[in-house]
Amino acid sequence: MATTPASNDYKVDLEVFEGPLDLLLYLIKREEVDIYNIPIERITTQYMEYLDLMRMLDLNIAGEFIVMAATLMMIKSRMLLPVEERPELEEEEEDPRWDLVRQLVEYKKFKDAAAHLQQREIRQEDVFGAGAPGGGPDLEEPGAVLRDVSLFDLITAFKEVLRRTETAPAGEIFAERFTVADKIDAILAMLRDRASVVFTSLFGRSPSRHEIICTFLALLELIRLRQVEVAQNREFGEIVISGVAEALQEA
């Protein structure tokens, strides 16, 4: 059975989300492993699982994701070789993971710096003059909402919904009439009635695999168009979706 959703009019461009280094950093953080001692077999397996999910969703996967997959497989194969059978390397580069680790550490520095600047910008927006009413929220306050929900947080939540869904009998597939456009309208209608909804509530009680895929692609499209916002109250926590007021009024 084909895994590509019936959504040929919608191709989500991953360039507006994240790249392969972001996915690796996400997996390293989620697995709580040392970036300088990456369990390459485990991380490679998980990376390939996410790549398969993105292919199943028919996302426009950038070539960099494929290159990284090949790099991980090469490192994995070299790690399996006895030390004496590995190609001669400089002393500091005897570990086949070292080039990748350097890339990740350097990339993480830039990401952290960008996040810090963004946080300062948000703080500055909430600064009021002396005597002015109100005051901005403390972004470091425990339980403060995180706005930087990544594509991979969303794919993890999608994977969990898919895992809990029983495969529909083949005879019912032809009765499905869901499209991504339908699900876009449904999500916006839901957000007109409520200030926010949790991710799992988008999928109903007994969604089919086809409906789950269409709903998820609809959510990605709404995020790309800045018609909805996604947030978490803690890292890797429940994802909450809220509508952008202007978008809901126009819908």
C-alpha positions as CSV (number, residue, x, y, z in Angstrom):
1,M,0.0,0.0,0.0
2,A,1.4,3.4,-0.9
3,T,2.4,5.6,2.0
4,T,2.3,8.9,0.1
5,P,-0.7,10.9,1.3
6,A,-3.3,12.2,-1.2
7,S,-2.0,15.7,-0.9
8,N,-0.1,16.4,-4.0
9,D,-1.1,20.1,-3.9
10,Y,0.8,20.5,-0.7
11,K,4.6,20.2,-0.5
12,V,6.0,21.4,2.8
13,D,9.4,23.0,2.3
14,L,11.7,21.9,5.1
15,E,14.0,24.9,4.5
16,V,11.6,27.0,6.5
17,F,12.0,24.6,9.4
18,E,15.3,22.9,10.4
19,G,18.1,21.0,8.8
20,P,20.0,17.7,9.6
21,L,22.2,19.2,12.3
22,D,19.1,20.4,14.1
23,L,17.7,16.9,14.0
24,L,21.0,15.4,15.4
25,L,21.1,18.0,18.2
26,Y,17.4,17.3,18.9
27,L,18.1,13.5,19.2
28,I,21.2,14.1,21.3
29,K,19.2,16.3,23.7
30,R,16.2,14.1,23.8
31,E,18.3,11.0,24.5
32,E,20.3,12.9,27.1
33,V,23.7,11.8,25.7
34,D,27.0,13.5,25.7
35,I,27.6,15.4,22.5
36,Y,31.3,14.5,22.7
37,N,30.5,10.8,23.1
38,I,27.6,10.2,20.7
39,P,26.3,6.6,20.7
40,I,26.4,6.6,16.9
41,E,24.5,3.3,16.4
42,R,21.5,4.5,18.4
43,I,21.5,8.0,17.0
44,T,21.9,6.7,13.4
45,T,18.9,4.4,13.9
46,Q,16.7,7.2,15.2
47,Y,17.9,9.6,12.5
48,M,16.9,7.1,9.8
49,E,13.5,6.6,11.5
50,Y,12.8,10.4,11.4
51,L,14.0,10.5,7.8
52,D,11.6,7.6,6.9
53,L,8.7,9.5,8.6
54,M,9.5,12.7,6.6
55,R,9.6,10.6,3.4
56,M,6.2,9.0,4.3
57,L,4.8,12.5,4.8
58,D,6.1,13.4,1.3
59,L,8.0,16.4,2.6
60,N,10.5,18.1,0.4
61,I,13.6,16.7,2.1
62,A,16.7,18.8,1.4
63,G,19.7,16.9,0.0
64,E,21.6,17.8,3.2
65,F,19.4,15.2,5.1
66,I,20.5,12.5,2.7
67,V,24.1,13.5,2.9
68,M,24.0,13.4,6.7
69,A,22.4,9.9,6.6
70,A,25.3,8.7,4.4
71,T,27.8,10.3,6.8
72,L,26.2,8.6,9.8
73,M,26.2,5.3,8.1
74,M,29.9,5.7,7.2
75,I,30.8,6.7,10.8
76,K,28.8,3.7,12.1
77,S,30.6,1.3,9.8
78,R,34.0,2.7,10.7
79,M,33.2,2.4,14.4
80,L,32.6,-1.3,13.9
81,L,36.1,-1.8,12.6
82,P,38.8,-2.8,15.0
83,V,41.1,0.1,15.8
84,E,44.1,-1.5,14.0
85,E,42.0,-1.8,10.8
86,R,40.9,1.8,10.6
87,P,42.7,4.1,8.1
88,E,45.7,6.0,9.5
89,L,44.5,9.3,11.0
90,E,46.0,12.1,13.0
91,E,46.1,11.4,16.7
92,E,43.3,13.9,17.6
93,E,41.1,12.5,14.9
94,E,41.3,8.8,15.7
95,D,37.6,8.8,16.6
96,P,35.5,8.6,13.4
97,R,32.9,10.8,15.1
98,W,35.2,13.7,15.7
99,D,34.5,15.7,12.5
100,L,30.7,15.4,13.2
101,V,31.2,16.4,16.8
102,R,33.1,19.6,15.8
103,Q,30.3,20.5,13.3
104,L,27.6,20.0,16.0
105,V,29.5,22.0,18.7
106,E,30.1,24.9,16.3
107,Y,26.5,24.8,15.0
108,K,25.1,24.7,18.6
109,K,27.1,27.8,19.5
110,F,25.5,29.7,16.7
111,K,22.1,28.4,17.6
112,D,22.4,29.2,21.3
113,A,23.7,32.7,20.4
114,A,20.7,33.3,18.1
115,A,18.3,32.1,20.7
116,H,19.9,34.4,23.3
117,L,19.5,37.4,21.0
118,Q,15.9,36.4,20.2
119,Q,15.1,36.2,23.9
120,R,16.7,39.6,24.5
121,E,14.6,41.0,21.7
122,I,11.4,39.6,23.2
123,R,12.4,41.0,26.6
124,Q,13.0,44.5,25.1
125,E,9.5,44.4,23.5
126,D,8.0,44.0,26.9
127,V,9.9,46.9,28.6
128,F,7.7,49.8,29.7
129,G,8.8,53.2,30.7
130,A,8.8,54.4,34.3
131,G,5.3,54.6,35.5
132,A,3.8,52.8,32.5
133,P,1.3,50.1,33.3
134,G,2.1,46.4,33.0
135,G,5.4,44.6,32.5
136,G,6.7,41.8,30.4
137,P,6.6,38.2,31.6
138,D,9.8,36.7,33.0
139,L,10.9,34.2,30.3
140,E,13.0,32.4,32.7
141,E,10.2,31.8,35.2
142,P,9.6,28.1,35.8
143,G,6.7,26.8,33.6
144,A,7.0,29.7,31.1
145,V,5.8,28.8,27.7
146,L,8.4,27.8,25.1
147,R,7.7,29.1,21.7
148,D,10.6,27.3,19.9
149,V,8.7,24.1,19.2
150,S,10.8,22.4,16.5
151,L,9.7,20.4,13.5
152,F,11.1,17.3,15.2
153,D,9.0,17.9,18.3
154,L,6.0,17.9,15.9
155,I,7.2,14.7,14.1
156,T,7.7,13.0,17.5
157,A,4.1,13.8,18.5
158,F,2.9,12.7,15.0
159,K,4.8,9.4,15.4
160,E,3.1,8.8,18.8
161,V,-0.4,9.4,17.3
162,L,0.4,7.1,14.4
163,R,1.7,4.4,16.8
164,R,-1.5,4.4,18.8
165,T,-3.7,4.2,15.7
166,E,-4.7,0.8,14.4
167,T,-4.3,0.3,10.7
168,A,-7.6,0.7,8.9
169,P,-9.0,-2.4,7.0
170,A,-8.1,-2.2,3.3
171,G,-11.8,-2.1,2.4
172,E,-12.3,1.2,4.2
173,I,-9.5,3.1,2.5
174,F,-11.6,4.0,-0.5
175,A,-14.2,5.6,1.8
176,E,-11.7,8.2,3.0
177,R,-12.2,11.6,1.5
178,F,-9.9,13.8,3.6
179,T,-7.7,16.4,2.0
180,V,-5.1,18.7,3.5
181,A,-7.3,21.7,2.5
182,D,-10.2,20.2,4.4
183,K,-8.0,19.7,7.5
184,I,-6.7,23.3,7.3
185,D,-10.3,24.5,7.4
186,A,-11.1,22.1,10.3
187,I,-8.1,23.3,12.4
188,L,-8.9,27.0,11.8
189,A,-12.6,26.3,12.7
190,M,-11.5,24.6,15.9
191,L,-9.3,27.5,16.9
192,R,-12.1,30.0,16.3
193,D,-14.1,28.3,19.0
194,R,-11.2,27.9,21.5
195,A,-8.2,29.9,22.4
196,S,-5.9,26.9,22.0
197,V,-6.0,23.1,21.5
198,V,-3.5,20.4,22.4
199,F,-1.9,18.5,19.5
200,T,-3.6,15.2,20.1
201,S,-7.1,16.8,20.0
202,L,-6.6,17.6,16.3
203,F,-7.0,13.9,15.4
204,G,-10.3,12.9,16.8
205,R,-11.1,9.6,18.5
206,S,-10.5,7.0,15.8
207,P,-8.5,8.6,13.0
208,S,-7.2,6.5,10.1
209,R,-3.6,6.7,9.0
210,H,-4.6,8.8,6.0
211,E,-6.5,11.3,8.2
212,I,-3.5,11.6,10.6
213,I,-1.2,12.4,7.7
214,C,-3.5,15.0,6.1
215,T,-4.1,16.6,9.5
216,F,-0.3,16.8,10.3
217,L,0.5,18.3,6.8
218,A,-2.3,20.8,7.3
219,L,-0.8,21.9,10.6
220,L,2.7,22.3,9.1
221,E,1.2,24.4,6.3
222,L,-0.6,26.6,8.8
223,I,2.7,27.0,10.8
224,R,4.6,27.9,7.6
225,L,1.9,30.5,6.7
226,R,2.1,31.9,10.2
227,Q,-1.6,31.3,10.8
228,V,-1.1,29.3,13.9
229,E,1.5,29.2,16.7
230,V,2.8,26.2,18.6
231,A,4.2,26.1,22.1
232,Q,5.3,23.8,24.9
233,N,5.1,24.4,28.7
234,R,8.3,22.3,29.1
235,E,10.9,20.7,26.9
236,F,9.5,17.6,25.0
237,G,6.1,18.3,26.7
238,E,2.6,18.5,25.4
239,I,2.3,20.7,22.2
240,V,-0.3,23.4,22.3
241,I,-1.6,25.1,19.2
242,S,-3.2,28.6,19.1
243,G,-4.5,30.7,16.3
244,V,-3.1,34.0,15.1
245,A,-5.9,36.5,15.5
246,E,-5.6,38.1,12.1
247,A,-5.5,34.7,10.3
248,L,-8.7,33.5,12.2
249,Q,-10.6,36.7,11.2
250,E,-9.6,36.3,7.6
251,A,-10.4,32.5,7.4
